Every structure is written in C-alpha cells, then in structure tokens.
Amino acid sequence: DGSPMVAAVRAAARAAAPLRYFSAWFCPFAHRATLALEHHRGAVAYEWEEALGWEKRPPTGDEDFSARERKDWFYHWKSPGLLAANPQGMVPTLLETTSGRSVYESLLCIEFVDELAIERGSSAPSMLPSCPFERAAARLSAQRVNKEVCSAYYRVLVREDDAERRAGFAALCDGLRVFTSELRGDFWGGNSLGLVDCVLLPYAYRLYVLQHYRGDHFVVPSAGEEGLWERYHAWLERCLSLDYVARTMPDKVRYLEHVAKYAEGRARSKVGNAVRRGVAAHDYDDKLDGDDAR
Ligand SMILES: N[C@@H](CCC(=O)N[C@@H](CS)C(=O)NCC(=O)O)C(=O)O
C-alpha cells in the first residue's frame, strides 16, 4: 500500500528505531562518529555495540614473514553483527536495523549522522557549512587532516626507525599548523563543532601517548610561532570543555595500555599491518592488510 498515511507511519517507525552503532571504546575513527552522534544528541537515537576487541595468539601460518617471528600478536575479534553489516569489518559502522542498510567510513559517518539529524529536526547546528563552496573546503580540510595528522600518528607509533618516526611527527605538526591557521573562530568553521574539528579531535586528544612511548621529542609545542600553538591548544581546550565532547573521551591510562600493542608493533589490524609494510594508515588495503593477510 503506497498511501501517504502508510508512508508517514513507516517514516515515523524508521525515525523511532535506534541505529545500531558498531563501535570500539578505543577507536579514534569511531570516536568521530560518536562525536557527531553526541553533537546531535537526542536527534539520532542509537544503540552502541562494542563490536571489536583483541585476542593475543600466535599467527595462523598464513601471515607474512615478520608475523612468524613472534608468538604474541594481537588480532581483532569482530562481532557477527558487525561482519553482517559491513563485510570489511571496520568500526565505525552504523546500521538501520529495520532496512539492513549500513553506513561506514568515519568521515562519511559524520556527514551521514549530521544529515540524518537535521532531517529529524535536531536543534544543534549542522556540522557542515551551508555554502557549497565552504562545504567543499571543509571536506578538503577534513581529508587533509586525516592524511597529514591522523596517519602520521600511526607512523610515529608503529614505525621502528627513529628517523621515520621523527619525520612522521614533523608531518603531524605541519598538519596541525595548517589546521590552526584555518580556524575561523572558536572552531574550524566558526562558532560550533564541525566536520574538520570532529576528524581531528580524537587524535588531538590522544597525542599524549606519543610522548609516553617515543619520548620528549614527540611533544607538540605549547607556545610560539606568533601564537599559533597557543591558538591550537586553546582550540583543543575549548573542544574538551564541551560537556558532550568531554564525556566521550576514553580514560587516558586505559588508552595508554591499549595502544601499547601498536607502540610495540604487535597489532595485527589493517592500519597496523599497512603501516608496518610501509604505506600510510589511510592507504590500508582490505585484501593486503585484512583477514587474508593474517
Ligand atoms: N578508514 C576507516 C578506518 C577505521 C578503522 O581502522 N577502524 C579500526 C579500529 S580503530 C578497525 O575497525 N579495524 C579492524 C581491522 O583492522 O580489521 C574509517 O575512517 O572509518
């Protein structure tokens, strides 16, 4: 029956059914989706499923040679629900349980949540500018931050050569410089948290682990460059002072313990495998670095 009333009832039911949110407490990519959901809290109902974890075991025998050298690799376990919703098995994944449709890839998840929330009458401002030119600029910056800052974070953590780590950290700082020089107000796009802030924030919050595992050369300057670093830290503090942001942050000690498997090169995740074989974290290959590579 295609009557408008039936369509309206179906639409209401869809709106009411919470999304299943496949996530992991430690995952900075998923953290981006969480920030979008919490920015629009109330507008998009969701049920969090902790869908990814770690198990320590010896390799299965099909791994590359470096995997055979040790017996204490950490592999992901993945929930059946996650694998059904996203065969690549990555968090964040958002599933509409009534239709079986899913959305994944963290940058897309932010935009998807934002659009859905606006459609459902969110009272929070959109996370993207309304002008098409500015939207394009925001997407460009979001991708750049992801490549320059976030992928460099993994280079510093996973690569074993000190020179490579330092080059990674220099690239990370350059990425932060560009981000900071683009700030138009309290946040990247003006006066509320938006797409670009949301891409960077989970990593900006986690940078303390680099000093812990790599030493004092791996600390973002606290001041200097004509106030640029003061502006960067003020941005970070401003973000963290938002209630809905602060309550999404993982415990620092617990995260530090978790990330040891990356710092020690023992994490057999797609990102970990990609960076170990010498490509950028954002260039992982589902076949080369995924289950087949294990
Ligand atoms: N490009 C993805 C990356 C997400 C990602 O790497 N998530 C990790 C957890 S932090 C994951 O799901 N790993 C599963 C695996 O490596 O097989 C995104 O931006 O959403």
The ligand as a Tripos MOL2 file, in Angstrom:
@<TRIPOS>MOLECULE
LIG
   20    19     1     0     0
SMALL
NO_CHARGES

@<TRIPOS>ATOM
      1 N1         39.0150    4.1840    7.1220 N.3       1 LIG1
      2 C1         38.3020    3.7240    8.2810 C.3       1 LIG1
      3 C2         39.2640    3.1900    9.3170 C.3       1 LIG1
      4 C3         38.5770    2.6420   10.5500 C.3       1 LIG1
      5 C4         39.4850    1.6870   11.3520 C.2       1 LIG1
      6 O1         40.6320    1.4330   11.0090 O.2       1 LIG1
      7 N2         38.9470    1.1510   12.4570 N.am      1 LIG1
      8 C5         39.6420    0.1080   13.1470 C.3       1 LIG1
      9 C6         39.5380    0.2040   14.6430 C.3       1 LIG1
     10 S1         40.4210    1.5840   15.3080 S.3       1 LIG1
     11 C7         39.0430   -1.2200   12.7130 C.2       1 LIG1
     12 O2         37.8490   -1.3380   12.5720 O.2       1 LIG1
     13 N3         39.8970   -2.2230   12.4930 N.am      1 LIG1
     14 C8         39.5030   -3.5250   12.0810 C.3       1 LIG1
     15 C9         40.5880   -4.2020   11.2700 C.2       1 LIG1
     16 O3         41.6780   -3.6480   11.1920 O.co2     1 LIG1
     17 O4         40.3140   -5.2700   10.7070 O.co2     1 LIG1
     18 C10        37.4640    4.8630    8.8200 C.2       1 LIG1
     19 O5         37.8620    6.0300    8.6600 O.co2     1 LIG1
     20 O6         36.3930    4.6120    9.3810 O.co2     1 LIG1
@<TRIPOS>BOND
     1     1     2 1
     2     2     3 1
     3     2    18 1
     4     3     4 1
     5     4     5 1
     6     5     6 2
     7     5     7 1
     8     7     8 1
     9     8     9 1
    10     8    11 1
    11     9    10 1
    12    11    12 2
    13    11    13 1
    14    13    14 1
    15    14    15 1
    16    15    16 2
    17    15    17 1
    18    18    19 2
    19    18    20 1
@<TRIPOS>SUBSTRUCTURE
     1 LIG1         1 GROUP 0 **** ****
